[in-house]
Amino acid sequence: MPLVLRLLATGIGLVLALMAGIGIAALMDFWLLAHRALYPILVVSQTIQILAIAPILIIWFGFGLTPTIFIVVLFCFFPLAISTADGLTSADPELIALLRAMGANKKQIWRMVRMPSALPSFFSGLRLAVTYSVVAATIGEWVGGSSGLGLYMLRSKNALATDQVFVAIFITSLLSIVLFMLVYSVEHLALPWYYSKQERSNGTGSVFIKLRRKMI
């Protein structure tokens, strides 16, 4: 049951963080004034300690799953928003100029150039976010959770049950690794063109071709 609640809080928090991060990144890319206004606020927001505002979250949302989900969102949306925003601005300007010369509008350029170029940065931020989400869920369960793996760790510590604490730590670490590898696998499936380009630039692609020819 504690593990199920941990997975539930992590999953809901990640989905909400994805929606918030991608939405803010798209807004900053479409609207230059929003980029100039929101980017510094996002950076400054990370200087605020989550534990400092945790009592406020308990007052607003009470004990239970809601403050844990909110803390996961606070932890995860920043790397998603910043990495996606930076990826959107790193699109090839020559390719954008070519599409403009061919009569493409801003939405078409965003869909065909900016969004694909932002995917590697987005997945880099997502890999960070999934590892942060497990830590954030633990903090949320410590502070305001009525159940969950974090509260189980806290109760085991108070009972001096060191073995149970280590088991909970192992499960938390294992969950982070599994989520990281899952995102990594999805990234390789979603971006074959990006990794094939990296292999060619690093020369690994030619090595694989030579080995394949020798085997044949």
Backbone bond lengths (Angstrom), bond angles and torsions (degrees), N, CA, C in turn:
res aa  C-N    CA-C-N  psi(-1)  N-CA   C-N-CA  omega(-1)  CA-C   N-CA-C  phi
1 M - - - 1.473 - - 1.532 113.27 -
2 P 1.355 120.13 -44.84 1.469 118.83 176.26 1.520 112.68 -59.73
3 L 1.340 117.50 -38.59 1.458 120.38 179.98 1.528 111.37 -67.97
4 V 1.326 116.81 -37.09 1.464 120.29 178.18 1.529 110.42 -63.31
5 L 1.330 116.64 -44.17 1.461 120.07 178.12 1.519 111.39 -64.38
6 R 1.344 116.85 -37.62 1.460 119.71 176.69 1.527 111.22 -61.96
7 L 1.319 116.63 -45.86 1.466 120.41 178.83 1.523 111.60 -63.91
8 L 1.331 116.85 -38.55 1.456 120.72 179.65 1.522 111.24 -65.28
9 A 1.326 117.20 -47.29 1.464 120.61 179.36 1.520 111.21 -64.48
10 T 1.336 116.42 -40.96 1.456 120.08 179.34 1.521 111.46 -64.90
11 G 1.334 116.98 -43.91 1.456 120.15 -178.55 1.522 112.94 -66.21
12 I 1.328 116.95 -47.79 1.467 119.69 -179.96 1.528 110.67 -64.35
13 G 1.339 116.90 -42.76 1.456 119.94 178.79 1.512 112.75 -62.66
14 L 1.342 117.19 -39.80 1.463 120.25 178.79 1.526 111.78 -65.74
15 V 1.318 116.82 -41.67 1.469 119.97 179.45 1.538 110.34 -62.54
16 L 1.323 116.51 -45.61 1.464 119.62 178.66 1.530 111.31 -65.33
17 A 1.339 116.99 -38.59 1.460 119.94 177.59 1.526 111.12 -65.86
18 L 1.329 117.39 -37.99 1.463 120.90 175.70 1.523 111.32 -60.78
19 M 1.314 116.45 -46.66 1.463 120.20 -179.84 1.524 110.95 -62.62
20 A 1.338 116.66 -44.89 1.459 120.33 -179.10 1.527 111.35 -68.22
21 G 1.343 117.04 -44.33 1.459 120.25 -177.71 1.508 113.38 -65.37
22 I 1.345 116.63 -46.72 1.460 119.82 179.68 1.523 110.83 -67.55
23 G 1.329 116.89 -38.48 1.465 119.76 178.54 1.518 112.42 -63.26
24 I 1.334 116.88 -44.05 1.465 120.16 179.30 1.527 110.48 -67.04
25 A 1.335 117.19 -40.19 1.468 120.09 178.60 1.522 111.55 -63.87
26 A 1.330 117.52 -42.53 1.466 120.16 177.94 1.521 111.21 -65.19
27 L 1.332 117.34 -39.71 1.460 120.50 177.90 1.525 111.12 -62.76
28 M 1.326 117.18 -42.59 1.460 120.34 179.46 1.524 111.73 -67.57
29 D 1.337 117.08 -30.12 1.459 119.71 179.80 1.523 111.93 -77.13
30 F 1.325 116.98 -38.07 1.458 120.37 -179.08 1.527 112.13 -76.53
31 W 1.314 117.22 -31.02 1.458 121.79 -172.33 1.527 108.22 -124.70
32 L 1.325 116.80 110.74 1.464 121.52 -176.37 1.522 111.94 -63.31
33 L 1.337 116.86 -37.21 1.457 119.77 179.32 1.528 111.23 -63.44
34 A 1.334 116.88 -37.65 1.463 120.55 177.61 1.526 110.64 -65.94
35 H 1.329 117.04 -36.76 1.463 120.26 177.75 1.525 110.64 -63.00
36 R 1.319 116.66 -45.72 1.458 120.48 -179.47 1.524 111.97 -67.91
37 A 1.307 117.39 -30.02 1.466 120.62 -177.68 1.524 111.94 -85.94
38 L 1.337 117.87 -39.96 1.456 120.75 -171.96 1.524 113.52 -87.62
39 Y 1.326 117.92 -32.21 1.465 119.80 -175.92 1.526 112.15 -59.05
40 P 1.351 119.18 -48.35 1.481 117.96 177.34 1.526 112.64 -64.22
41 I 1.339 116.86 -34.32 1.466 119.23 179.65 1.521 110.48 -65.99
42 L 1.328 117.28 -39.50 1.462 120.68 177.91 1.531 111.22 -62.78
43 V 1.321 115.97 -41.30 1.469 119.22 179.76 1.530 110.54 -66.74
44 V 1.338 116.78 -44.83 1.463 120.41 -179.10 1.523 110.92 -65.82
45 S 1.323 117.26 -32.37 1.465 120.14 -178.29 1.528 111.88 -63.15
46 Q 1.321 117.16 -24.05 1.461 119.81 -179.24 1.519 112.82 -79.99
47 T 1.341 117.19 -8.59 1.467 120.18 174.93 1.526 112.18 -81.63
48 I 1.327 117.19 -11.01 1.464 121.59 179.10 1.522 109.33 -84.55
49 Q 1.302 116.73 124.94 1.454 121.01 179.62 1.535 110.50 -71.70
50 I 1.338 115.11 131.11 1.458 120.11 -179.12 1.528 110.64 -64.00
51 L 1.333 116.61 -37.54 1.466 119.38 179.98 1.525 111.66 -65.00
52 A 1.329 116.95 -24.58 1.468 119.50 -179.93 1.520 111.49 -72.45
53 I 1.341 116.95 -31.69 1.463 119.78 -179.01 1.527 111.91 -98.38
54 A 1.333 116.99 -2.05 1.464 119.79 -179.93 1.528 112.92 -58.58
55 P 1.355 120.13 -42.44 1.483 118.17 176.82 1.520 113.45 -59.39
56 I 1.350 116.32 -33.96 1.470 118.99 177.54 1.524 110.33 -65.63
57 L 1.331 116.19 -40.41 1.462 119.68 178.90 1.525 111.49 -63.37
58 I 1.332 116.90 -36.52 1.463 119.79 177.89 1.525 110.40 -67.04
59 I 1.348 116.43 -39.28 1.469 119.81 178.32 1.516 110.64 -64.22
60 W 1.333 116.70 -41.00 1.463 120.44 -177.65 1.532 112.69 -74.11
61 F 1.352 116.32 -45.88 1.463 120.82 -170.12 1.519 113.43 -108.56
62 G 1.350 117.57 -11.78 1.456 119.91 -178.18 1.517 112.00 77.48
63 F 1.314 115.67 -174.98 1.458 121.24 177.72 1.527 109.75 -83.93
64 G 1.312 115.35 150.07 1.452 119.62 178.34 1.512 112.11 133.47
65 L 1.325 115.72 -152.79 1.460 121.97 -173.57 1.533 112.56 -80.48
66 T 1.320 117.80 -28.45 1.465 120.88 -173.42 1.527 113.25 -62.35
67 P 1.347 121.02 -49.47 1.466 118.56 178.16 1.522 112.79 -63.47
68 T 1.321 117.94 -32.14 1.466 120.35 176.97 1.520 111.02 -64.26
69 I 1.330 116.89 -44.46 1.462 120.91 177.64 1.525 110.29 -62.12
70 F 1.321 117.30 -41.81 1.456 120.97 -179.28 1.526 111.04 -63.67
71 I 1.313 117.88 -39.77 1.463 121.13 178.05 1.529 110.79 -66.41
72 V 1.326 118.12 -38.37 1.463 121.02 175.61 1.524 110.58 -60.66
73 V 1.321 116.69 -42.54 1.467 120.46 178.31 1.522 110.56 -62.63
74 L 1.322 117.83 -43.98 1.461 121.43 -179.83 1.522 111.48 -62.32
75 F 1.320 117.14 -36.32 1.455 120.55 179.38 1.527 112.04 -72.96
76 C 1.323 117.13 -38.70 1.467 120.96 -165.59 1.527 114.51 -94.66
77 F 1.318 118.56 -26.57 1.458 117.31 -171.55 1.525 112.23 -71.26
78 F 1.347 118.78 -26.98 1.461 121.14 -177.38 1.525 112.69 -64.10
79 P 1.356 120.02 -54.54 1.468 117.69 178.57 1.521 113.33 -61.67
80 L 1.331 117.40 -32.03 1.463 119.87 177.82 1.527 111.29 -68.17
81 A 1.334 116.90 -45.55 1.464 120.54 -178.11 1.520 111.44 -66.77
82 I 1.335 117.68 -46.68 1.456 120.73 -175.93 1.520 111.48 -69.07
83 S 1.324 118.02 -45.28 1.469 120.09 -179.06 1.525 111.35 -65.15
84 T 1.334 117.31 -40.59 1.465 119.80 179.10 1.522 111.00 -68.24
85 A 1.329 117.43 -40.49 1.470 120.42 178.34 1.523 111.16 -63.59
86 D 1.325 117.31 -42.67 1.466 120.50 177.76 1.528 111.08 -65.89
87 G 1.335 116.70 -37.09 1.456 119.36 177.49 1.515 113.04 -66.32
88 L 1.323 116.86 -36.96 1.463 120.28 178.71 1.523 112.01 -66.08
89 T 1.320 116.71 -33.18 1.468 120.25 -179.78 1.531 112.58 -83.77
90 S 1.335 117.90 -6.88 1.462 120.61 -178.37 1.522 113.00 -95.90
91 A 1.320 117.39 14.15 1.463 120.36 179.68 1.524 110.40 -65.73
92 D 1.307 115.34 152.69 1.465 121.66 -178.10 1.530 109.95 -66.26
93 P 1.346 119.47 116.03 1.470 120.28 -178.03 1.523 112.74 -66.20
94 E 1.334 117.87 -30.23 1.464 119.78 178.79 1.524 111.27 -67.64
95 L 1.319 116.12 -38.45 1.467 119.72 177.79 1.525 110.53 -68.07
96 I 1.330 117.04 -38.02 1.466 120.51 176.72 1.517 110.49 -64.17
97 A 1.343 116.81 -42.89 1.466 120.58 178.67 1.526 110.95 -63.43
98 L 1.334 117.21 -36.82 1.465 120.49 178.20 1.520 111.10 -64.33
99 L 1.324 117.08 -45.18 1.461 119.98 179.67 1.521 111.32 -65.88
100 R 1.325 117.96 -36.88 1.461 120.23 176.24 1.528 111.30 -63.87
101 A 1.332 115.77 -38.62 1.465 119.40 177.57 1.520 111.54 -66.57
102 M 1.318 117.02 -26.48 1.463 121.29 178.03 1.521 112.20 -86.65
103 G 1.346 117.01 1.07 1.457 121.13 175.22 1.511 115.41 92.86
104 A 1.317 118.56 14.91 1.465 120.93 179.65 1.527 110.22 -73.86
105 N 1.324 116.63 141.40 1.458 120.10 177.21 1.527 110.55 -87.36
106 K 1.328 116.42 -178.99 1.461 120.60 -174.42 1.526 111.87 -66.07
107 K 1.336 117.17 -39.08 1.457 119.46 179.20 1.520 112.02 -65.89
108 Q 1.328 117.05 -39.23 1.458 120.13 178.53 1.526 111.45 -66.54
109 I 1.331 116.61 -40.16 1.461 120.50 176.94 1.521 110.29 -63.69
110 W 1.322 116.21 -40.59 1.466 120.05 -179.79 1.525 110.74 -65.32
111 R 1.322 116.87 -39.08 1.461 120.53 -177.27 1.528 112.00 -75.82
112 M 1.324 118.03 -37.50 1.457 120.75 -173.34 1.524 114.12 -94.93
113 V 1.337 117.96 -20.43 1.468 119.81 -175.99 1.520 111.42 -122.67
114 R 1.319 117.35 -57.13 1.460 119.88 -172.20 1.530 112.34 -67.21
115 M 1.314 116.46 -45.80 1.463 119.05 -177.86 1.531 112.28 -65.53
116 P 1.350 120.69 -45.86 1.473 118.44 175.93 1.524 113.82 -62.19
117 S 1.345 116.79 -36.74 1.462 118.90 179.81 1.525 112.15 -70.16
118 A 1.339 117.45 -22.26 1.463 121.36 -179.33 1.523 112.83 -85.94
119 L 1.339 118.08 -12.66 1.464 120.53 -175.57 1.532 113.67 -61.72
120 P 1.349 120.26 -43.44 1.475 117.84 177.07 1.519 113.29 -59.67
121 S 1.338 116.82 -41.90 1.467 119.82 177.51 1.522 111.12 -67.14
122 F 1.337 116.55 -37.42 1.460 120.14 178.60 1.524 111.24 -61.29
123 F 1.333 116.44 -44.96 1.464 119.00 -179.37 1.528 111.47 -69.05
124 S 1.329 117.31 -30.80 1.464 119.05 174.65 1.526 110.49 -63.34
125 G 1.329 116.30 -43.47 1.458 119.62 176.18 1.514 112.64 -66.61
126 L 1.340 116.36 -33.96 1.464 119.77 179.55 1.520 111.45 -68.77
127 R 1.338 117.05 -36.17 1.466 119.21 176.52 1.524 111.09 -62.67
128 L 1.319 116.65 -39.78 1.462 119.82 175.60 1.526 111.05 -66.40
129 A 1.323 115.70 -41.44 1.462 120.03 -175.19 1.524 111.81 -64.99
130 V 1.338 117.57 -39.34 1.469 118.79 -177.50 1.525 111.34 -67.96
131 T 1.343 116.93 -33.48 1.461 118.81 176.57 1.529 110.93 -73.23
132 Y 1.345 116.41 -38.33 1.465 119.85 175.80 1.523 111.52 -63.74
133 S 1.322 116.99 -33.30 1.462 120.00 -173.28 1.524 111.38 -63.60
134 V 1.320 117.29 -37.89 1.462 119.82 -179.79 1.529 110.37 -67.81
135 V 1.340 116.12 -42.25 1.467 120.19 176.80 1.527 110.43 -63.54
136 A 1.326 116.07 -42.56 1.464 120.09 -179.71 1.521 111.47 -63.85
137 A 1.331 116.77 -39.64 1.469 119.49 177.83 1.523 111.21 -64.09
138 T 1.327 116.57 -36.47 1.463 120.04 177.11 1.523 111.05 -63.62
139 I 1.336 116.34 -45.74 1.469 120.42 178.83 1.526 110.56 -62.96
140 G 1.326 116.66 -41.71 1.459 119.79 179.15 1.515 112.55 -62.87
141 E 1.331 116.95 -38.28 1.463 120.21 178.21 1.523 111.55 -71.82
142 W 1.324 116.78 -33.42 1.469 119.45 175.23 1.525 111.18 -63.19
143 V 1.342 115.48 -44.36 1.468 120.54 -169.97 1.521 111.46 -81.19
144 G 1.332 116.61 -52.58 1.454 118.13 -171.75 1.503 115.32 -133.08
145 G 1.324 117.39 13.47 1.453 119.17 -178.13 1.524 112.33 -82.85
146 S 1.305 115.44 142.90 1.464 120.29 174.44 1.518 111.65 -92.58
147 S 1.329 117.01 -10.44 1.459 123.48 175.89 1.522 107.40 -163.25
148 G 1.324 115.55 177.17 1.448 119.32 -179.69 1.514 112.07 121.19
149 L 1.332 115.26 171.79 1.451 120.43 -175.66 1.526 111.77 -68.92
150 G 1.336 117.69 -34.63 1.457 120.14 177.90 1.516 112.31 -64.48
151 L 1.325 117.25 -42.39 1.461 120.85 177.00 1.532 110.76 -67.33
152 Y 1.327 116.45 -34.13 1.463 120.44 175.95 1.528 110.26 -62.89
153 M 1.348 117.15 -41.63 1.457 120.85 176.83 1.532 111.04 -62.80
154 L 1.330 116.13 -41.33 1.466 120.22 -178.59 1.528 111.14 -65.45
155 R 1.314 116.86 -43.99 1.462 120.47 178.70 1.525 111.33 -66.83
156 S 1.327 117.11 -37.00 1.465 120.09 177.84 1.525 110.66 -65.91
157 K 1.328 116.29 -37.34 1.467 119.77 177.27 1.520 110.92 -64.42
158 N 1.325 116.38 -44.52 1.472 119.54 179.97 1.527 111.95 -65.08
159 A 1.324 116.02 -28.97 1.471 120.30 178.22 1.522 112.36 -88.46
160 L 1.336 117.18 3.91 1.466 123.31 -179.62 1.527 111.80 59.79
161 A 1.342 114.83 29.94 1.469 120.08 177.58 1.531 108.11 -91.66
162 T 1.324 115.36 81.49 1.465 120.78 -174.31 1.522 111.93 -63.50
163 D 1.314 117.15 -37.30 1.457 119.87 -179.33 1.526 111.53 -61.77
164 Q 1.342 116.92 -40.22 1.461 119.99 178.87 1.526 111.21 -68.08
165 V 1.324 117.23 -34.25 1.467 120.65 177.24 1.523 110.01 -63.73
166 F 1.331 117.46 -43.80 1.452 121.06 -179.58 1.522 111.49 -67.12
167 V 1.313 116.68 -35.53 1.469 119.81 176.50 1.525 110.43 -64.02
168 A 1.329 116.85 -43.25 1.462 120.41 178.21 1.533 111.45 -64.63
169 I 1.336 116.60 -39.56 1.467 120.08 177.02 1.523 110.69 -63.27
170 F 1.333 116.75 -42.09 1.460 120.50 179.27 1.524 111.05 -63.11
171 I 1.328 117.51 -42.64 1.468 120.77 179.50 1.526 110.17 -64.33
172 T 1.334 117.10 -41.29 1.467 120.71 179.09 1.526 110.89 -63.09
173 S 1.327 117.17 -44.81 1.467 120.60 179.08 1.522 111.00 -64.92
174 L 1.323 116.55 -41.89 1.463 120.74 179.41 1.522 110.88 -62.94
175 L 1.317 116.96 -40.16 1.460 120.71 178.48 1.527 111.14 -63.80
176 S 1.323 117.56 -40.78 1.465 121.14 177.83 1.524 110.82 -62.56
177 I 1.335 116.70 -43.42 1.464 120.57 -179.39 1.522 110.82 -65.17
178 V 1.324 117.07 -42.21 1.467 120.77 -179.53 1.523 110.70 -63.25
179 L 1.333 117.19 -44.63 1.468 120.31 178.94 1.523 111.42 -64.24
180 F 1.334 116.13 -40.34 1.462 119.69 178.51 1.528 111.04 -62.34
181 M 1.323 117.21 -46.33 1.460 120.63 -179.67 1.520 111.79 -67.13
182 L 1.327 116.98 -32.90 1.461 120.15 176.97 1.530 110.69 -64.37
183 V 1.328 116.80 -46.80 1.464 120.05 177.49 1.522 110.83 -63.67
184 Y 1.321 117.11 -39.42 1.457 121.34 179.20 1.530 110.97 -61.89
185 S 1.332 117.07 -41.06 1.460 120.98 178.85 1.529 111.45 -67.56
186 V 1.326 116.29 -43.07 1.465 119.93 177.56 1.523 110.80 -62.14
187 E 1.327 116.52 -38.58 1.467 120.52 178.82 1.525 111.12 -61.61
188 H 1.321 117.81 -43.83 1.460 120.75 179.64 1.530 111.24 -66.39
189 L 1.337 117.07 -34.40 1.455 119.61 178.18 1.529 111.74 -73.60
190 A 1.333 116.53 -34.30 1.462 120.47 -176.38 1.521 113.06 -83.15
191 L 1.331 117.43 -23.95 1.470 120.94 -175.23 1.531 111.17 -124.52
192 P 1.325 118.95 57.79 1.475 118.13 178.69 1.522 112.44 -65.48
193 W 1.333 117.18 -34.27 1.464 120.77 179.32 1.530 112.04 -64.42
194 Y 1.329 117.19 -33.58 1.462 120.83 -179.08 1.523 111.11 -70.62
195 Y 1.317 117.27 -43.96 1.461 120.13 -178.26 1.521 112.15 -76.57
196 S 1.329 117.61 -30.44 1.463 118.83 174.41 1.527 110.59 -67.87
197 K 1.315 116.60 -34.96 1.464 120.63 176.11 1.525 110.53 -66.56
198 Q 1.330 116.88 -40.18 1.459 120.20 177.30 1.527 111.19 -64.30
199 E 1.315 117.06 -40.33 1.458 120.45 179.16 1.524 111.01 -63.72
200 R 1.336 116.66 -40.61 1.460 119.15 178.86 1.525 111.07 -67.14
201 S 1.342 116.83 -40.41 1.460 119.64 -179.22 1.520 111.98 -69.07
202 N 1.340 116.73 -29.99 1.464 120.50 179.24 1.528 113.13 -88.95
203 G 1.315 115.13 -6.53 1.455 118.65 179.85 1.501 114.30 84.50
204 T 1.341 118.13 -1.44 1.466 120.34 -178.45 1.518 111.64 -71.99
205 G 1.338 115.77 -28.88 1.451 118.49 179.35 1.519 111.62 -62.74
206 S 1.361 117.47 -43.04 1.454 120.99 179.54 1.530 111.48 -65.20
207 V 1.329 117.18 -34.93 1.458 120.67 177.65 1.520 110.63 -63.54
208 F 1.359 115.99 -43.77 1.461 119.65 178.54 1.530 111.11 -62.58
209 I 1.316 116.03 -38.64 1.469 119.54 -179.86 1.526 110.45 -65.14
210 K 1.342 116.85 -42.17 1.459 120.52 179.01 1.529 111.30 -63.62
211 L 1.319 116.46 -43.09 1.457 119.62 178.92 1.515 111.44 -63.32
212 R 1.332 115.64 -39.75 1.464 118.91 179.65 1.518 111.04 -64.98
213 R 1.351 116.59 -39.61 1.460 119.80 178.86 1.521 111.75 -65.57
214 K 1.334 116.79 -37.56 1.467 119.95 177.97 1.520 110.89 -65.95
215 M 1.353 116.45 -37.54 1.455 119.38 179.78 1.522 110.78 -67.03
216 I 1.345 116.01 -36.60 1.473 119.42 178.98 1.525 110.65 -71.80
